[in-house]
Amino acid sequence: MPRVTTRLYAIPPSHPSHAARLMLEHKGIEHKVVNVIPGMHALAVRAAGFPRGTVPALKLEGRRVQGSREIARALEQAKPEPRLFPAEPERLLAVEAAERWGDEEFQDLPRSLTRWLAANRPEMRVHMAAEAGVPVPRLAAPANALVARYFARKVGADDTERVRAAVAGMPAQLDRVDALIADGVIAGSEPNAADFQIAPTVRVLLSYEDLAPLIEDRPAAALASRLLPVYPTGVPAGMVPAEWIPAPAV
């Protein structure tokens, strides 16, 4: 049996990692997902020859590509059909703009919130350790506090007011996703690069029990659940500070 040479280095809770995996599946490219340990992923990815210690990281036809947008273009070049980017110039511009917003702005919300919770809530660290299969997670959680604070600082999640403002802005961001669906930019008959960029972010937000009631009746939730029916991790109710949670739309 020939060896699978396309390898995607990923972290199971990472929504950009899921974006890259979904694009590989869409293209029908045989690949192996190499799940690396959160917190140790920078060392693992660099040891695999990548210049940055970030996921998703893809080995494809002798190339090493990092970042979900870069991976989308590498996949389109390697296998043009089925397409990730439309051929029509006007529609292409709309898809690329939506993809860029999904990458540069929208995906930061769950990343910042998760890292703030890990840094500031011991029960979140216990939960994360349990989900990762760490033996005796209540003993491991205190030891991970310094690591959690380090990763929070890396994305600005040590700034509590910044993270709180991001959560408060979630309804406006979901409104934008719903508008992209209404305009036909995403959620069409065939998913495109913007679908794969945006839907995993919505899906990880749905995995927060505190936030799901604000999302689950939206078109954005239907898209996310269609492309990513199962998410490997979740955050139980009571983790997000109650005063941070936006009021439901009237």
C-alpha positions in Angstrom: 0.0 0.0 0.0 1.5 3.4 -1.0 2.4 5.7 1.9 0.2 8.8 2.4 2.5 11.7 2.0 0.0 14.6 2.6 0.0 15.3 6.3 -2.0 17.9 8.2 -0.6 18.8 11.6 -3.5 19.9 13.7 -4.9 20.4 17.2 -8.4 18.8 17.8 -9.9 22.0 19.4 -8.4 24.3 16.7 -11.1 25.6 14.4 -8.6 26.7 11.7 -7.3 23.1 11.8 -10.8 21.9 11.0 -11.0 24.4 8.2 -7.9 22.9 6.6 -9.2 19.3 7.1 -12.5 20.1 5.5 -10.8 21.6 2.5 -8.7 18.5 2.0 -11.8 16.4 2.2 -13.6 18.7 -0.2 -10.8 18.3 -2.7 -10.7 14.5 -2.2 -7.0 14.6 -1.4 -5.9 11.5 0.5 -4.2 12.7 3.7 -3.3 11.9 7.3 -4.2 14.1 10.2 -1.4 14.3 12.8 -3.0 15.6 16.0 -0.3 17.2 18.2 -0.6 18.0 21.9 -1.9 21.5 22.7 0.8 23.5 24.4 3.5 21.3 22.8 2.3 21.9 19.3 5.0 24.6 18.5 7.8 22.2 19.2 6.1 19.3 17.3 5.4 21.5 14.2 8.9 22.9 14.1 10.3 19.4 14.5 8.4 18.5 11.4 10.3 21.2 9.5 7.9 24.1 9.5 9.2 27.6 10.0 6.5 28.6 12.5 5.1 26.7 15.5 1.5 27.1 14.4 -1.3 24.9 13.2 -2.8 24.1 10.7 0.4 23.0 9.0 0.3 21.0 5.8 2.9 18.9 4.0 1.7 18.7 0.4 3.7 17.5 -2.6 7.0 18.4 -1.0 5.8 21.8 0.2 5.2 23.0 3.7 2.3 25.4 4.1 0.9 27.0 7.2 -2.3 28.9 7.8 -5.7 28.1 6.6 -5.8 30.8 3.8 -2.4 29.7 2.5 -3.5 26.1 2.6 -6.6 26.9 0.6 -4.5 28.4 -2.2 -2.0 25.5 -2.1 -4.8 23.0 -2.4 -6.4 24.9 -5.3 -3.1 24.9 -7.1 -2.5 21.2 -6.4 -6.0 20.1 -7.5 -8.1 22.7 -9.2 -11.4 20.8 -9.1 -13.7 20.9 -7.2 -13.0 24.6 -6.8 -12.5 26.5 -3.5 -12.6 29.8 -5.3 -15.2 30.8 -8.0 -14.1 31.7 -11.5 -16.3 34.8 -11.9 -14.3 37.9 -10.9 -17.0 39.6 -8.9 -17.9 36.6 -6.9 -14.2 35.7 -6.4 -13.7 39.2 -4.8 -16.6 38.6 -2.5 -15.5 35.1 -1.4 -11.9 36.3 -0.8 -13.1 39.3 1.2 -15.3 37.0 3.4 -12.5 34.5 3.8 -10.1 37.3 4.8 -12.5 38.6 7.4 -13.1 35.1 8.7 -9.4 34.6 9.1 -8.2 38.0 10.4 -11.1 38.9 12.6 -13.9 36.4 13.2 -11.8 33.4 14.2 -10.0 35.3 16.9 -13.2 35.4 19.1 -13.3 31.8 20.3 -9.5 31.6 20.4 -9.3 34.6 22.8 -12.2 33.5 24.9 -10.8 30.0 25.3 -7.4 31.2 26.3 -8.8 33.9 28.7 -10.9 31.2 30.4 -7.9 28.8 30.6 -5.7 31.5 32.2 -8.3 32.8 34.6 -10.6 29.9 35.5 -9.1 26.9 37.1 -12.2 24.9 36.4 -11.6 25.5 32.7 -8.1 24.1 33.0 -9.5 21.0 34.7 -12.1 20.6 32.0 -9.5 21.0 29.2 -7.1 18.5 30.9 -10.0 16.0 31.3 -10.9 16.3 27.6 -7.3 15.8 26.6 -7.2 12.6 28.6 -4.8 13.8 31.2 -4.8 11.5 34.3 -6.1 13.2 37.4 -6.9 16.5 35.7 -7.5 18.3 39.0 -3.8 17.8 39.8 -2.7 18.8 36.3 -4.7 22.0 36.1 -2.7 24.1 38.6 0.6 23.1 36.9 -0.8 24.4 33.6 -1.6 27.8 34.9 1.6 29.4 33.8 1.4 27.8 30.3 -2.2 29.0 30.0 -1.2 32.6 30.9 1.6 32.5 28.3 -0.7 31.4 25.5 -3.3 34.0 26.6 -0.7 36.8 26.3 0.3 35.6 22.8 -3.1 36.5 21.4 -3.9 39.5 23.7 -6.3 37.4 25.8 -4.6 38.6 29.0 -6.6 41.9 28.4 -9.9 41.1 30.1 -11.7 44.1 28.8 -10.6 43.3 25.2 -12.0 39.7 25.5 -15.2 40.9 27.1 -15.7 43.4 24.3 -15.1 40.6 21.8 -17.8 38.5 23.4 -20.2 41.5 23.5 -19.6 41.9 19.7 -20.5 38.3 18.9 -24.1 39.1 17.7 -22.8 41.7 15.2 -20.3 39.2 13.9 -22.9 36.5 13.5 -25.2 39.1 11.8 -22.4 39.5 9.2 -22.2 35.7 8.7 -26.0 35.6 8.2 -25.7 38.5 5.7 -23.0 36.6 3.7 -25.4 33.7 3.6 -28.3 35.9 2.5 -26.2 37.4 -0.2 -25.1 34.0 -1.6 -21.4 34.5 -0.8 -21.4 31.4 1.4 -23.8 28.4 2.0 -24.4 27.9 -1.7 -24.8 24.5 -3.4 -21.0 24.0 -3.3 -18.9 25.2 -0.4 -16.0 27.6 -1.1 -13.0 28.8 0.8 -15.0 31.3 2.8 -17.4 28.6 3.9 -14.6 26.5 5.2 -13.0 29.5 6.9 -16.1 30.8 8.6 -18.2 27.7 9.5 -15.7 26.1 11.9 -15.6 29.4 13.9 -19.4 29.3 14.3 -19.2 25.7 15.2 -16.8 26.2 18.0 -18.9 29.0 19.4 -21.9 26.6 19.3 -19.8 24.2 21.5 -20.0 26.7 24.3 -23.1 25.9 26.2 -23.3 29.4 27.5 -23.3 30.9 24.0 -25.2 28.2 22.0 -28.7 29.6 22.7 -27.7 32.9 21.1 -26.6 31.1 17.9 -28.5 27.9 17.3 -31.5 29.4 15.5 -29.4 31.4 13.0 -28.6 30.5 9.4 -25.0 30.6 10.5 -25.6 27.7 12.9 -27.2 25.7 10.1 -24.2 26.2 7.9 -21.7 25.3 10.6 -23.6 22.2 11.7 -23.9 21.0 8.0 -20.2 21.3 7.3 -19.0 20.2 10.7 -21.8 18.1 12.4 -19.6 17.0 15.3 -17.1 19.1 17.2 -14.6 17.2 19.3 -14.6 19.5 22.3 -17.1 21.5 24.2 -17.3 24.0 27.0 -19.9 23.4 29.7 -22.3 26.0 31.0 -21.1 28.3 33.7 -17.6 28.9 32.3 -18.3 32.2 30.5 -18.9 35.0 33.0 -22.7 35.6 33.1 -22.3 39.3 32.8 -20.4 38.9 29.6 -23.1 37.0 27.7 -25.0 39.3 25.3 -28.7 39.6 25.8 -30.8 37.5 23.4 -32.2 39.4 20.3 -35.8 40.5 20.8 
